[in-house]
């Protein structure tokens, strides 16, 4: 499948966005009602609103407006997702208590991996009595899911692998799936069975209500880049059983592996998603052009300049700055 030109995406953005001399934002000819930033400069307010607009209207390639929280739960759909999840709850041993915080949170370490745990989510390795001590060994609980309770108010159902994923953002990659709601449970079955069988650490999320499946990132798989080759091979073998539910459109800036499956490296910052990290770069380029009073036919040049300023390749925005990892992308059978 031929990768769409990044220039086509940028040209579509530029054609859709208009900014008045006083910083009023319009999208496809309609005024954009963003947030008000009374204490911020016009430039800063414009940047934040444009960033949000590009994410919601362009990056996700939504076919039905922005996805939001659906008040009326679909318990039968959520039950299907839970039943498809083959991950089981267990305890992971060999963690050392590094810090006991005033909030009651416990910072634990295992090798180079650190994470927080909480009372009730770990057991002491030697069943000691009295207060927990720094340096003590604990086993932490590995949960198979999150978002199964309606009171969580989360629009995603999360699946966790039985092998813990390291909290190292720079090593994480994402696989995006654009699928209809009927494909969510089969995808969970494939991922949780196959990846747990090979002890591949992973996290996965998909939208938890059928009416939300209007965006091209309806499901996302997170894994360490070291496991990308084996996971992509497993997915390519299972692709024939999934493709009936996959839609070809994928989030902007991702690499297309197959119709309905995309790839991107995780941003270095834990505070932003891949989509927001790329949209803000595009937004800043447009704001720079507007601030310089440049006509729209000059905007793409400013966008490309800002992409390069952030050490990204315009034709490979799915990679992080200076990425050198030797990915081997598999062939997916049609």
JOQUILIN-V638908 format. One record per run of one state. SS is the DSSP state (helix for helix, strand for strand, loop for the rest). FROM is the first residue (numbers start at 1). TO is the last residue. If there is no record, write none. Layout:
SS_FROM_TO, SS_FROM_TO
This chain:
loop_1_5, helix_6_16, strand_17_19, loop_20_24, strand_25_27, loop_28_29, strand_30_31, loop_32_41, helix_42_59, loop_60_74, helix_75_84, loop_85_89, strand_90_100, loop_101_105, strand_106_110, loop_111_112, strand_113_117, loop_118_121, strand_122_124, loop_125_136, strand_137_142, loop_143_144, strand_145_146, loop_147_149, helix_150_152, loop_153_155, strand_156_160, loop_161_168, helix_169_171, strand_172_177, loop_178_178, strand_179_179, loop_180_181, helix_182_197, loop_198_201, strand_202_207, loop_208_209, helix_210_212, loop_213_218, strand_219_224, helix_225_245, strand_246_246, loop_247_254, strand_255_258, loop_259_260, strand_261_265, loop_266_273, helix_274_291, loop_292_295, helix_296_309, loop_310_312, strand_313_313, loop_314_315, strand_316_316, loop_317_334
